[in-house]
Amino acid sequence: MKTAEQVTFGGSGLDRAAHLRGDAMAQAQMAADPKARCLLLWRGKLLVEGERLERLAWVAPAHPLVTEGPGGEAETPIFLGLDDTGAPLFAQDISAWGAEGQDLTGLGGFVDRSEQQHPDLPEGQVFAELRRIMTRLSPRDAELAATAKAVIGWHASHRFCARCGARSEISQAGWQRGCPACGGQHFPRTDPVVIMLITHGDQVLMGRSPGWPEGMYSLLAGFVEPGETLEAAVRREVLEEAGVRVGAVTYLSSQPWPFPASLMFGCAGEALSRDLKIDPLEIEDAIWVSRSDMMLAFAGEHPRLLPARKGAIAHFLLQNWLADTLD
């Protein structure tokens, strides 16, 4: 696809400066750089600002919340890279903050509209759920947000060595954990997932999971298994979930999806029939949707069907399918 990297969280050209991650002196110098900035995260939510919460909010690496504040999922700030001026960018988690007196009702929900204001931060800077604001961010802010959220989330679930069980230690500016007991080295993981635009004539296959808002359907998706190609994963997942056999499969676009740490491979597949046999353990429902009905759904005029979430690669692929721009 010519527009492949226009997907939310698509590549913005961030200089990740990986060669600096193992240089302790360089890291200290960058942290002391007056132009350096640090992004704060709290329980997976990003610090943002603006009238529509459309940009990331930053603090200095010397801010008390970074140096002395509540700890989080990573022991030290994570080095994200350099901005276009060469200024160092970091991320720090402060999930140990109790958020006393804050609205916590939306945490963990399908849509979290709550915002948390830390008393030591300026008014207007709040922690917000990334899925709620992802389409408002610039491509650079979106890439930084996805990177920070995924890496810090990895630290939260990989504090102990997978080989011997001893507590591991952070290294490489947050991009590695080492085990002092057995010498094991562990790196941030990304789980490959295929998401499929399966068509038959002018209809597209859509499914829904339990707990989604009423009427919401999206493209089928599933994890790639060891020893499996993307094409094989597409065919297997569609057959398992909806009972539909798929012929030709082509790659379209990819999207980092930091919920918690997936890389979505968008693929197109040609269904060999429209016969459905749904596995209720996999999905709640599956339907074929015509192009005209999908256009109504995207316009918000369909009486029953809601489109995939804006910002997700499913929405992006369907939008390009409707516009006939998948080439």
Salt bridges, closest charged atoms under 4 A:
GLU49 OE2 - ARG55 NE 3.44
GLU54 OE2 - ARG55 NH1 3.20
GLU73 OE1 - ARG159 NH2 2.76
GLU75 OE2 - ARG177 NH2 2.88
ASP83 OD2 - ARG37 NH2 2.99
ASP84 OD1 - ARG140 NH1 3.24
ASP112 OD2 - LYS45 NZ 3.00
GLU115 OE2 - ARG132 NH2 2.85
GLU129 OE2 - ARG131 NE 3.14
GLU143 OE2 - ARG16 NH2 3.16
ASP191 OD1 - ARG189 NH2 2.46
GLU225 OE2 - ARG236 NH1 3.67
GLU228 OE2 - ARG236 NE 2.64
GLU237 OE2 - ARG236 NH1 3.02
GLU240 OE1 - ARG236 NH1 3.17
GLU284 OE2 - ARG208 NE 2.64
ASP293 OD1 - HIS302 NE2 3.65
